[in-house]
Amino acid sequence: MISTVMHVLTIMLALVGAGFFLVGTLGLLRLPDFYTRVHAVAKCDTVGAGAILLGLAIHVAPHPEALKILLLLLLVLLSSPTAGHALAHAAHDTGLEPWMRSTKEEA
Amino acid sequence: MTAFFWGLGTFLLLNAGLCVWRAFAGPTSLDRILATNVVGSKALVVLVLLGLAFERSLLLDVALVYGLLNFGITIAATHFLETGRLKGDWQR
């Protein structure tokens, strides 16, 4: 009974994470500007990897490997938004122009 | 459950392959750094899935080091851009 619930939780969390990864990939490919791309990718990567790793930690739960997977989850939750912020900050500091529909139509 | 892990890993690898196109064609160097960061974080999840599918806990340690290196590469590249050691093609 408990193991069935854990299997279902693992599969649902992994599918949610895979969906977020797919949305992040589409945003990286289709959005028009660096700022919009970093906006799409930073959030989708954090939630996607976080959901998949949480599901895998539930899957191996009584085993001590689950702690290692939770450590990886903590690393992803800390490092992915920090990397996104650093990228956007570097772009803004060096003067990369954001995309605007109005200036493009006038030009 | 192992078959599900294999399928999920294959899906993530296909996603990473699509992201490589942005790393190849990105108009600015920041796009390329962002795309390699995304590919790295997908590879981290794939490494964990492989470690569970093969029942090798060594691959979890590899994934941990991989994530730390990925973070360090991104921070170093953005630091070089901010201090002016690297120049993007949008700067004059």
Backbone of each chain as ProteinMPNN parsed JSONL, in Angstrom:
{"seq_chain_A": "MISTVMHVLTIMLALVGAGFFLVGTLGLLRLPDFYTRVHAVAKCDTVGAGAILLGLAIHVAPHPEALKILLLLLLVLLSSPTAGHALAHAAHDTGLEPWMRSTKEEA", "coords_chain_A": {"N_chain_A": [[0.845, -1.208, 0.0], [1.782, 1.313, 0.994], [4.02, 1.389, -0.615], [2.895, 1.497, -3.136], [1.69, 4.03, -3.099], [4.009, 5.571, -2.892], [5.247, 4.966, -5.312], [3.401, 6.092, -7.123], [3.549, 8.778, -6.38], [6.237, 9.297, -7.033], [6.192, 8.945, -9.837], [4.358, 10.915, -10.619], [5.618, 13.298, -9.732], [7.962, 13.156, -11.267], [6.919, 13.349, -13.85], [5.801, 15.913, -13.762], [8.157, 17.395, -13.426], [9.448, 16.767, -15.862], [7.699, 17.991, -17.658], [8.062, 20.686, -16.932], [10.748, 20.976, -17.69], [10.488, 20.671, -20.443], [8.974, 22.931, -21.095], [10.811, 24.894, -20.374], [12.84, 24.4, -22.255], [11.472, 24.997, -24.636], [11.04, 27.741, -24.173], [13.688, 28.65, -24.148], [14.356, 28.222, -26.786], [12.477, 29.674, -28.321], [11.912, 32.289, -27.437], [12.373, 35.887, -27.814], [14.686, 37.257, -26.902], [17.629, 37.816, -24.873], [17.086, 38.392, -22.146], [14.419, 37.586, -21.793], [14.76, 34.897, -22.317], [16.437, 34.066, -20.22], [14.738, 34.528, -18.162], [12.728, 32.604, -18.665], [14.183, 30.216, -18.496], [15.539, 30.051, -16.016], [13.619, 29.741, -13.959], [12.16, 27.469, -14.886], [14.105, 25.473, -15.004], [14.891, 25.254, -12.328], [12.511, 24.401, -11.017], [11.893, 22.106, -12.512], [14.171, 20.333, -12.261], [14.15, 20.245, -9.49], [11.646, 19.01, -8.895], [11.918, 16.492, -10.152], [14.149, 15.439, -8.789], [13.179, 15.397, -6.176], [11.132, 13.513, -6.454], [12.689, 11.239, -7.084], [14.139, 11.005, -4.721], [12.063, 10.308, -2.993], [11.509, 7.864, -4.089], [13.732, 6.221, -3.437], [13.495, 6.071, -0.715], [13.855, 4.775, 2.102], [16.487, 4.127, 2.022], [19.875, 5.249, 2.605], [20.855, 6.683, 0.42], [18.955, 8.49, -0.325], [19.367, 10.774, 1.154], [21.591, 11.815, -0.077], [20.554, 12.467, -2.554], [18.779, 14.414, -1.738], [20.604, 16.318, -0.929], [21.692, 17.001, -3.411], [19.394, 18.134, -4.467], [19.156, 20.383, -2.834], [21.471, 21.713, -3.652], [20.808, 22.287, -6.341], [18.573, 23.926, -5.987], [19.774, 26.094, -4.75], [21.822, 26.911, -6.543], [20.882, 27.254, -9.175], [18.968, 29.496, -9.411], [20.78, 31.466, -8.577], [22.732, 31.436, -10.573], [21.186, 32.233, -12.765], [20.491, 34.83, -11.946], [23.042, 35.985, -11.85], [23.776, 35.892, -14.543], [21.805, 37.567, -15.758], [22.392, 39.917, -14.422], [25.006, 40.447, -15.284], [24.49, 40.882, -17.998], [22.889, 43.175, -17.874], [24.66, 44.961, -16.66], [26.705, 45.236, -18.556], [25.362, 46.489, -20.526], [23.553, 45.318, -22.408], [20.984, 45.604, -24.693], [17.529, 45.489, -23.928], [14.859, 43.663, -25.554], [12.345, 45.294, -27.38], [9.066, 45.636, -28.531], [8.017, 47.98, -29.639], [10.16, 49.689, -30.382], [11.261, 48.105, -32.313], [9.325, 48.027, -34.299], [9.225, 50.693, -35.077], [11.706, 51.116, -36.163]], "CA_chain_A": [[0.0, 0.0, 0.0], [2.658, 2.476, 1.085], [4.938, 1.429, -1.759], [2.131, 1.968, -4.295], [1.566, 5.49, -2.983], [5.302, 6.186, -3.188], [5.467, 4.877, -6.758], [2.563, 7.071, -7.824], [4.131, 10.1, -6.105], [7.462, 9.437, -7.825], [5.896, 9.106, -11.262], [3.724, 12.218, -10.839], [6.623, 14.36, -9.593], [8.885, 13.099, -12.398], [6.252, 13.873, -15.045], [5.735, 17.372, -13.597], [9.488, 17.936, -13.713], [9.729, 16.661, -17.292], [6.93, 19.034, -18.321], [8.724, 21.979, -16.727], [11.955, 21.006, -18.521], [10.081, 20.881, -21.836], [8.591, 24.341, -21.236], [12.038, 25.68, -20.344], [13.521, 24.252, -23.542], [10.735, 25.785, -25.633], [11.32, 29.149, -23.93], [15.059, 28.947, -24.574], [14.461, 28.213, -28.242], [11.52, 30.477, -29.065], [11.725, 33.665, -26.98], [13.116, 36.736, -28.741], [15.695, 38.12, -26.3], [18.357, 37.129, -23.808], [16.437, 38.568, -20.842], [13.244, 36.706, -21.734], [15.211, 33.504, -22.256], [16.925, 33.744, -18.876], [13.527, 34.504, -17.341], [12.052, 31.321, -18.823], [15.006, 29.055, -18.191], [15.951, 29.963, -14.614], [12.535, 29.157, -13.156], [11.767, 26.127, -15.31], [15.144, 24.521, -14.624], [14.849, 25.028, -10.887], [11.352, 23.589, -10.624], [11.962, 20.801, -13.15], [15.157, 19.486, -11.59], [13.717, 20.046, -8.112], [10.56, 18.033, -8.813], [12.412, 15.15, -10.49], [15.032, 14.933, -7.727], [12.345, 15.079, -5.017], [10.489, 12.233, -6.738], [13.664, 10.146, -6.966], [14.448, 10.836, -3.298], [10.959, 9.541, -2.413], [11.589, 6.489, -4.592], [14.754, 5.425, -2.732], [13.409, 6.733, 0.576], [14.477, 4.314, 3.349], [17.919, 3.97, 1.784], [20.595, 6.506, 2.868], [21.103, 7.453, -0.802], [17.959, 9.566, -0.427], [19.962, 11.995, 1.705], [22.489, 12.38, -1.095], [19.71, 13.096, -3.58], [18.266, 15.659, -1.159], [21.714, 17.285, -0.984], [21.711, 17.485, -4.79], [18.236, 19.019, -4.62], [19.51, 21.653, -2.194], [22.443, 22.385, -4.529], [20.112, 22.835, -7.515], [17.713, 25.032, -5.556], [20.595, 27.26, -4.443], [22.734, 27.38, -7.583], [20.252, 27.61, -10.452], [18.55, 30.9, -9.424], [21.945, 32.344, -8.463], [23.359, 31.53, -11.894], [20.323, 33.067, -13.594], [20.635, 36.221, -11.525], [24.363, 36.477, -12.247], [23.759, 36.113, -15.997], [21.019, 38.753, -16.079], [23.11, 41.071, -13.878], [26.125, 40.737, -16.186], [23.947, 41.46, -19.228], [22.442, 44.541, -17.601], [25.825, 45.794, -16.35], [27.481, 45.512, -19.757], [24.587, 47.304, -21.444], [22.815, 44.602, -23.446], [19.681, 46.257, -24.824], [16.388, 44.574, -23.931], [14.026, 43.648, -26.765], [11.056, 45.975, -27.223], [8.318, 45.532, -29.772], [7.745, 49.289, -30.236], [11.346, 50.198, -31.07], [11.526, 47.304, -33.492], [8.39, 48.391, -35.359], [9.538, 52.011, -35.599], [12.982, 51.125, -36.868]], "C_chain_A": [[0.878, 1.256, 0.0], [3.546, 2.572, -0.16], [4.2, 1.869, -3.023], [1.995, 3.485, -4.28], [2.884, 6.169, -3.349], [5.619, 6.117, -4.676], [4.677, 5.936, -7.503], [3.106, 8.48, -7.617], [5.377, 10.337, -6.953], [7.147, 9.729, -9.28], [5.27, 10.47, -11.523], [4.745, 13.35, -10.748], [7.578, 14.371, -10.786], [8.231, 13.641, -13.655], [6.1, 15.388, -14.968], [7.082, 18.007, -13.935], [9.822, 17.882, -15.186], [8.952, 17.716, -18.066], [7.576, 20.398, -18.157], [9.993, 22.078, -17.57], [11.598, 21.276, -19.972], [9.712, 22.338, -22.066], [9.829, 25.234, -21.231], [12.796, 25.603, -21.647], [12.824, 25.061, -24.627], [11.002, 27.278, -25.452], [12.708, 29.53, -24.395], [15.144, 29.026, -26.092], [13.64, 29.319, -28.888], [11.464, 31.941, -28.657], [12.718, 34.594, -27.677], [14.382, 37.375, -28.203], [16.415, 37.356, -25.211], [17.632, 37.224, -22.473], [15.212, 37.668, -20.716], [13.659, 35.249, -21.644], [15.681, 33.154, -20.853], [15.762, 33.718, -17.886], [12.84, 33.15, -17.434], [12.871, 30.195, -18.215], [15.298, 28.929, -16.704], [14.865, 29.296, -13.772], [12.25, 27.726, -13.554], [12.824, 25.099, -14.932], [15.099, 24.222, -13.14], [13.713, 24.089, -10.513], [11.429, 22.195, -11.248], [12.928, 19.871, -12.454], [14.736, 19.222, -10.147], [12.642, 18.983, -7.994], [11.065, 16.631, -9.1], [13.264, 14.594, -9.355], [14.235, 14.61, -6.473], [11.631, 13.747, -5.217], [11.452, 11.072, -6.597], [14.059, 9.917, -5.514], [13.337, 10.065, -2.595], [11.061, 8.086, -2.841], [12.588, 5.64, -3.804], [14.673, 5.609, -1.22], [14.072, 6.057, 1.767], [15.989, 4.202, 3.244], [18.643, 5.293, 2.076], [20.956, 7.301, 1.621], [20.123, 8.606, -0.955], [18.52, 10.869, 0.115], [20.876, 12.656, 0.683], [21.689, 13.081, -2.187], [19.115, 14.396, -3.041], [19.35, 16.742, -1.131], [21.845, 17.878, -2.382], [20.572, 18.463, -5.044], [18.52, 20.383, -4.02], [20.487, 22.44, -3.06], [21.756, 23.028, -5.722], [19.271, 24.039, -7.115], [18.536, 26.272, -5.231], [21.28, 27.816, -5.693], [22.012, 27.848, -8.835], [19.697, 29.042, -10.463], [19.728, 31.859, -9.311], [22.626, 32.527, -9.81], [22.51, 32.402, -12.822], [20.438, 34.534, -13.251], [21.977, 36.793, -11.96], [24.403, 36.759, -13.744], [23.005, 37.387, -16.35], [21.721, 40.011, -15.59], [24.273, 41.462, -14.784], [25.621, 41.382, -17.467], [23.537, 42.903, -19.01], [23.631, 45.472, -17.356], [26.593, 46.169, -17.603], [26.636, 46.177, -20.833], [23.943, 46.565, -22.593], [21.396, 45.166, -23.496], [18.557, 45.223, -24.736], [15.555, 44.732, -25.2], [12.736, 44.382, -26.481], [10.351, 45.977, -28.564], [8.198, 46.898, -30.454], [8.967, 49.806, -30.993], [11.618, 49.394, -32.332], [10.594, 47.699, -34.641], [8.716, 49.758, -35.952], [10.785, 51.976, -36.48], [12.88, 50.547, -38.285]], "O_chain_A": [[0.747, 2.131, -0.856], [3.795, 3.656, -0.688], [4.781, 2.529, -3.885], [2.162, 4.145, -5.305], [2.896, 7.199, -4.022], [6.177, 7.054, -5.247], [5.2, 6.6, -8.398], [3.129, 9.285, -8.548], [5.564, 11.415, -7.518], [7.734, 10.622, -9.891], [5.592, 11.121, -12.517], [4.746, 14.256, -11.582], [7.966, 15.435, -11.269], [8.884, 14.317, -14.451], [6.248, 16.079, -15.976], [7.149, 19.019, -14.633], [10.409, 18.821, -15.725], [9.474, 18.284, -19.026], [7.639, 21.181, -19.104], [10.292, 23.143, -18.109], [12.302, 22.013, -20.662], [10.075, 22.924, -23.086], [9.902, 26.208, -21.98], [13.34, 26.605, -22.112], [13.474, 25.724, -25.436], [11.171, 28.005, -26.43], [12.902, 30.601, -24.969], [15.924, 29.814, -26.628], [14.057, 29.863, -29.911], [11.013, 32.772, -29.445], [13.79, 34.151, -28.089], [15.112, 37.993, -28.978], [15.897, 36.373, -24.682], [17.567, 36.239, -21.738], [14.986, 37.06, -19.67], [12.999, 34.451, -20.979], [15.369, 32.078, -20.343], [15.791, 32.983, -16.898], [12.414, 32.597, -16.42], [12.343, 29.332, -17.515], [15.306, 27.818, -16.173], [15.147, 28.402, -12.975], [12.109, 26.856, -12.695], [12.485, 23.971, -14.577], [15.251, 23.071, -12.731], [13.91, 23.112, -9.791], [11.075, 21.208, -10.603], [12.567, 18.751, -12.091], [14.933, 18.122, -9.63], [12.703, 18.139, -7.1], [10.708, 15.683, -8.401], [13.132, 13.426, -8.991], [14.563, 13.656, -5.767], [11.528, 12.945, -4.289], [11.089, 10.029, -6.053], [14.29, 8.779, -5.106], [13.61, 9.259, -1.706], [10.746, 7.18, -2.07], [12.324, 4.469, -3.531], [15.643, 5.346, -0.509], [14.841, 6.741, 2.442], [16.69, 4.184, 4.256], [18.082, 6.359, 1.821], [21.327, 8.47, 1.728], [20.418, 9.589, -1.636], [18.199, 11.945, -0.39], [20.936, 13.881, 0.58], [22.079, 14.138, -2.683], [18.961, 15.366, -3.783], [19.059, 17.928, -1.287], [22.075, 19.077, -2.543], [20.737, 19.474, -5.728], [18.179, 21.413, -4.602], [20.371, 23.658, -3.199], [22.064, 24.163, -6.087], [19.254, 25.053, -7.814], [18.056, 27.391, -5.412], [21.324, 29.03, -5.893], [22.491, 28.764, -9.503], [19.928, 29.758, -11.437], [19.691, 32.949, -9.882], [23.048, 33.631, -10.155], [23.047, 33.213, -13.576], [20.478, 35.388, -14.137], [22.054, 37.945, -12.389], [24.994, 37.75, -14.174], [23.488, 38.198, -17.14], [21.666, 41.052, -16.245], [24.509, 42.645, -15.03], [26.237, 42.319, -17.975], [23.8, 43.762, -19.852], [23.622, 46.626, -17.786], [27.085, 47.292, -17.715], [27.122, 46.412, -21.939], [23.796, 47.138, -23.672], [20.694, 45.204, -22.485], [18.622, 44.189, -25.4], [15.547, 45.789, -25.832], [12.092, 44.135, -25.461], [10.947, 46.278, -29.598], [8.264, 46.99, -31.68], [8.839, 50.304, -32.111], [12.143, 49.927, -33.31], [11.0, 47.709, -35.804], [8.526, 49.989, -37.146], [10.888, 52.737, -37.442], [13.88, 50.49, -39.001]]}, "seq_chain_B": "MTAFFWGLGTFLLLNAGLCVWRAFAGPTSLDRILATNVVGSKALVVLVLLGLAFERSLLLDVALVYGLLNFGITIAATHFLETGRLKGDWQR", "coords_chain_B": {"N_chain_B": [[10.148, -0.031, -12.909], [12.657, 0.769, -13.625], [12.533, 0.946, -16.402], [10.946, 3.196, -16.706], [12.707, 5.114, -15.702], [14.68, 5.031, -17.68], [13.218, 5.951, -19.896], [12.539, 8.555, -19.066], [15.105, 9.655, -18.826], [15.923, 9.563, -21.509], [14.116, 11.347, -22.652], [14.934, 13.717, -21.369], [17.488, 13.922, -22.42], [16.908, 14.388, -25.113], [15.726, 16.915, -24.853], [17.985, 18.32, -23.963], [19.556, 18.145, -26.222], [18.1, 19.784, -27.95], [18.582, 22.194, -26.648], [21.259, 22.533, -27.162], [21.275, 23.569, -29.684], [20.681, 26.242, -29.288], [22.96, 26.985, -27.919], [24.737, 26.776, -29.983], [23.821, 28.592, -31.955], [23.237, 30.937, -30.658], [22.702, 34.452, -30.438], [24.241, 36.193, -28.788], [27.125, 35.97, -26.569], [26.314, 35.526, -23.994], [23.94, 34.117, -24.305], [24.977, 31.689, -25.122], [26.382, 30.864, -22.835], [24.242, 30.605, -21.068], [22.799, 28.541, -22.329], [24.608, 26.382, -22.146], [24.647, 26.124, -19.4], [22.045, 25.243, -18.941], [22.055, 22.788, -20.299], [23.919, 21.485, -18.698], [22.525, 21.31, -16.231], [20.462, 19.62, -16.949], [21.952, 17.353, -17.572], [22.858, 16.698, -15.064], [20.542, 15.7, -13.787], [20.105, 13.52, -15.454], [22.349, 12.0, -14.843], [21.784, 11.262, -12.191], [19.531, 9.683, -12.656], [20.675, 7.614, -14.166], [22.396, 6.567, -12.251], [20.525, 5.472, -10.487], [19.285, 3.613, -12.164], [21.325, 1.843, -12.863], [22.043, 1.096, -10.364], [24.304, 2.161, -9.095], [25.821, 3.922, -6.721], [27.906, 5.581, -6.965], [27.584, 7.269, -9.134], [25.937, 9.242, -8.199], [27.61, 10.844, -6.641], [29.24, 11.743, -8.697], [27.366, 13.296, -10.04], [26.943, 15.289, -8.152], [29.439, 16.635, -8.059], [29.447, 17.465, -10.68], [27.315, 19.287, -10.753], [28.325, 21.275, -9.041], [30.581, 22.114, -10.518], [29.344, 23.093, -12.81], [27.921, 25.294, -11.813], [30.108, 26.821, -10.931], [31.429, 27.371, -13.358], [29.544, 29.005, -14.691], [29.381, 31.214, -12.942], [32.039, 32.124, -13.033], [32.338, 32.842, -15.749], [30.421, 34.908, -16.035], [31.512, 36.689, -14.241], [33.927, 37.357, -15.496], [32.871, 38.683, -17.7], [31.67, 40.886, -16.454], [33.825, 42.251, -15.29], [35.149, 43.016, -17.512], [37.099, 41.513, -18.76], [36.38, 39.686, -20.641], [34.797, 40.443, -23.72], [31.576, 41.168, -24.882], [29.806, 40.972, -28.041], [27.949, 42.959, -28.216], [28.946, 45.16, -26.974], [30.482, 48.31, -27.319]], "CA_chain_B": [[10.508, 1.36, -12.613], [13.885, 1.087, -14.364], [12.159, 1.37, -17.757], [10.499, 4.59, -16.6], [13.898, 5.975, -15.571], [15.323, 5.12, -18.989], [12.417, 6.822, -20.758], [12.689, 9.94, -18.602], [16.449, 10.103, -19.192], [15.962, 9.802, -22.952], [13.396, 12.602, -22.897], [15.772, 14.843, -20.94], [18.605, 14.067, -23.363], [16.385, 15.055, -26.308], [15.621, 18.331, -24.505], [19.32, 18.907, -23.916], [19.994, 18.284, -27.601], [17.495, 20.994, -28.5], [19.238, 23.36, -26.049], [22.571, 22.694, -27.791], [21.128, 24.42, -30.851], [20.787, 27.637, -28.838], [24.364, 27.234, -27.61], [25.458, 26.906, -31.245], [23.356, 29.692, -32.788], [22.826, 32.089, -29.869], [23.29, 35.671, -30.99], [25.263, 36.753, -27.902], [27.863, 34.949, -25.823], [25.553, 35.197, -22.794], [23.019, 33.048, -24.677], [25.702, 30.412, -25.145], [26.642, 30.467, -21.442], [22.958, 30.168, -20.514], [22.429, 27.242, -22.896], [25.456, 25.341, -21.564], [24.19, 25.931, -18.026], [20.825, 24.426, -18.978], [22.451, 21.429, -20.659], [24.557, 20.898, -17.524], [21.574, 20.925, -15.19], [19.758, 18.419, -17.424], [22.871, 16.226, -17.459], [22.895, 16.326, -13.643], [19.391, 14.837, -13.518], [20.317, 12.265, -16.18], [23.335, 11.215, -14.088], [21.099, 10.649, -11.049], [18.677, 8.607, -13.183], [21.54, 6.483, -14.527], [22.857, 5.959, -11.012], [19.468, 4.62, -9.941], [18.982, 2.508, -13.071], [22.425, 0.87, -12.772], [22.286, 0.849, -8.942], [25.657, 2.576, -8.732], [25.7, 5.184, -5.991], [29.036, 6.434, -7.346], [27.148, 8.273, -10.095], [25.357, 10.374, -7.464], [28.733, 11.727, -6.313], [29.633, 12.398, -9.949], [26.367, 14.331, -10.317], [27.172, 16.4, -7.21], [30.588, 17.405, -8.543], [29.043, 18.063, -11.95], [26.523, 20.476, -10.454], [29.193, 22.32, -8.496], [31.405, 22.648, -11.604], [28.451, 23.848, -13.683], [27.695, 26.572, -11.141], [31.356, 27.58, -10.933], [31.702, 27.852, -14.721], [28.66, 30.13, -15.0], [29.758, 32.381, -12.144], [33.32, 32.642, -13.517], [32.16, 33.501, -17.047], [29.743, 36.189, -15.845], [32.443, 37.6, -13.563], [34.841, 37.882, -16.511], [32.151, 39.659, -18.521], [31.407, 42.112, -15.706], [35.054, 42.981, -15.064], [35.657, 43.496, -18.78], [38.158, 40.697, -19.338], [35.76, 39.209, -21.876], [33.914, 41.452, -24.303], [30.514, 40.688, -25.742], [29.783, 41.7, -29.31], [27.03, 44.098, -28.123], [29.641, 46.281, -26.34], [31.32, 49.051, -28.266]], "C_chain_B": [[11.772, 1.761, -13.374], [13.575, 1.561, -15.781], [11.681, 2.813, -17.76], [11.683, 5.538, -16.485], [14.593, 6.139, -16.916], [14.558, 6.061, -19.912], [12.568, 8.281, -20.381], [14.063, 10.492, -18.978], [16.562, 10.393, -20.676], [15.265, 11.105, -23.316], [14.253, 13.808, -22.525], [16.948, 15.032, -21.891], [18.15, 14.712, -24.658], [16.24, 16.556, -26.059], [16.986, 19.0, -24.514], [19.864, 19.09, -25.327], [19.387, 19.495, -28.283], [18.183, 22.243, -27.949], [20.607, 23.592, -26.67], [22.462, 23.589, -29.023], [21.247, 25.889, -30.455], [22.233, 27.964, -28.479], [25.178, 27.418, -28.882], [25.1, 28.208, -31.941], [23.045, 30.956, -32.007], [23.467, 33.365, -30.338], [24.386, 36.262, -30.097], [25.959, 35.627, -27.153], [27.125, 34.584, -24.54], [24.523, 34.11, -23.077], [23.721, 31.7, -24.659], [25.991, 29.923, -23.732], [25.371, 29.92, -20.804], [22.588, 28.776, -21.022], [23.307, 26.135, -22.335], [25.074, 25.081, -20.111], [22.965, 25.023, -17.985], [21.162, 22.977, -19.316], [23.1, 20.73, -19.457], [23.559, 20.48, -16.471], [20.715, 19.751, -15.636], [20.649, 17.193, -17.286], [22.996, 15.759, -16.013], [21.752, 15.372, -13.319], [19.555, 13.495, -14.217], [21.322, 11.383, -15.445], [22.688, 10.537, -12.883], [20.227, 9.49, -11.517], [19.508, 7.386, -13.554], [22.058, 5.777, -13.28], [21.805, 5.066, -10.383], [19.193, 3.423, -10.831], [20.066, 1.428, -12.995], [22.718, 0.459, -11.339], [23.753, 1.072, -8.576], [25.545, 3.915, -7.999], [26.882, 6.108, -6.266], [28.585, 7.564, -8.253], [26.468, 9.445, -9.412], [26.451, 11.357, -7.058], [29.209, 12.476, -7.553], [28.668, 13.537, -10.271], [26.574, 15.541, -9.408], [28.329, 17.28, -7.681], [30.249, 18.122, -9.842], [28.244, 19.334, -11.718], [27.378, 21.607, -9.92], [30.045, 22.955, -9.594], [30.578, 23.521, -12.54], [28.196, 25.245, -13.117], [28.954, 27.435, -11.191], [31.683, 28.153, -12.296], [30.851, 29.069, -15.031], [29.08, 31.382, -14.243], [31.068, 32.98, -12.657], [33.142, 33.392, -14.827], [31.462, 34.837, -16.885], [30.644, 37.181, -15.14], [33.429, 38.193, -14.561], [34.154, 38.905, -17.388], [31.974, 40.969, -17.767], [32.675, 42.918, -15.501], [35.711, 43.414, -16.37], [36.773, 42.669, -19.366], [37.676, 40.01, -20.617], [34.841, 40.309, -22.39], [32.833, 40.761, -25.126], [30.447, 41.517, -27.004], [28.752, 42.827, -29.302], [27.69, 45.319, -27.484], [30.517, 46.976, -27.371], [32.381, 49.815, -27.501]], "O_chain_B": [[11.951, 2.927, -13.727], [14.245, 2.448, -16.31], [11.965, 3.568, -18.69], [11.688, 6.619, -17.075], [15.04, 7.232, -17.264], [15.157, 6.868, -20.623], [12.708, 9.146, -21.246], [14.184, 11.644, -19.394], [17.218, 11.357, -21.071], [15.737, 11.868, -24.159], [14.302, 14.795, -23.258], [17.366, 16.162, -22.145], [18.892, 15.492, -25.256], [16.576, 17.373, -26.916], [17.133, 20.115, -25.014], [20.553, 20.071, -25.606], [20.04, 20.161, -29.086], [18.357, 23.23, -28.665], [21.079, 24.728, -26.706], [23.414, 24.283, -29.38], [21.835, 26.689, -31.183], [22.69, 29.085, -28.703], [26.187, 28.124, -28.881], [25.987, 28.876, -32.473], [22.633, 31.954, -32.598], [24.666, 33.379, -30.615], [25.371, 36.786, -30.616], [25.475, 34.497, -27.099], [27.275, 33.47, -24.038], [24.249, 33.274, -22.216], [23.148, 30.695, -24.239], [25.868, 28.732, -23.444], [25.4, 28.914, -20.095], [22.122, 27.932, -20.256], [22.807, 25.042, -22.068], [25.164, 23.948, -19.638], [22.85, 24.152, -17.123], [20.629, 22.049, -18.706], [22.869, 19.544, -19.221], [23.707, 19.417, -15.869], [20.278, 18.959, -14.801], [20.174, 16.116, -16.926], [23.212, 14.575, -15.754], [21.958, 14.356, -12.656], [19.199, 12.454, -13.664], [21.174, 10.161, -15.42], [22.992, 9.384, -12.578], [20.177, 8.443, -10.871], [19.103, 6.253, -13.292], [22.151, 4.55, -13.244], [22.131, 4.025, -9.812], [18.9, 2.335, -10.334], [19.762, 0.237, -13.056], [23.545, -0.422, -11.105], [24.357, 0.283, -7.851], [25.207, 4.929, -8.609], [26.876, 7.271, -5.861], [29.108, 8.677, -8.179], [26.419, 10.538, -9.976], [26.249, 12.57, -7.123], [29.538, 13.661, -7.497], [29.084, 14.607, -10.717], [26.403, 16.682, -9.838], [28.222, 18.506, -7.702], [30.701, 19.242, -10.081], [28.457, 20.341, -12.393], [27.188, 22.765, -10.294], [30.222, 24.173, -9.619], [31.046, 24.559, -13.007], [28.246, 26.243, -13.837], [28.88, 28.634, -11.461], [32.157, 29.284, -12.4], [31.351, 30.057, -15.569], [29.132, 32.473, -14.81], [31.205, 34.202, -12.715], [33.725, 34.461, -15.011], [31.854, 35.813, -17.524], [30.564, 38.382, -15.396], [33.74, 39.382, -14.497], [34.771, 39.893, -17.786], [32.108, 42.045, -18.351], [32.628, 44.148, -15.532], [36.727, 44.108, -16.345], [37.357, 43.065, -20.375], [38.45, 39.783, -21.548], [34.194, 41.012, -21.614], [33.117, 39.893, -25.951], [30.964, 42.633, -27.049], [28.671, 43.584, -30.27], [27.091, 46.393, -27.443], [31.194, 46.338, -28.177], [33.198, 50.509, -28.105]]}, "name": "protein", "num_of_chains": 2, "seq": "MISTVMHVLTIMLALVGAGFFLVGTLGLLRLPDFYTRVHAVAKCDTVGAGAILLGLAIHVAPHPEALKILLLLLLVLLSSPTAGHALAHAAHDTGLEPWMRSTKEEAMTAFFWGLGTFLLLNAGLCVWRAFAGPTSLDRILATNVVGSKALVVLVLLGLAFERSLLLDVALVYGLLNFGITIAATHFLETGRLKGDWQR"}
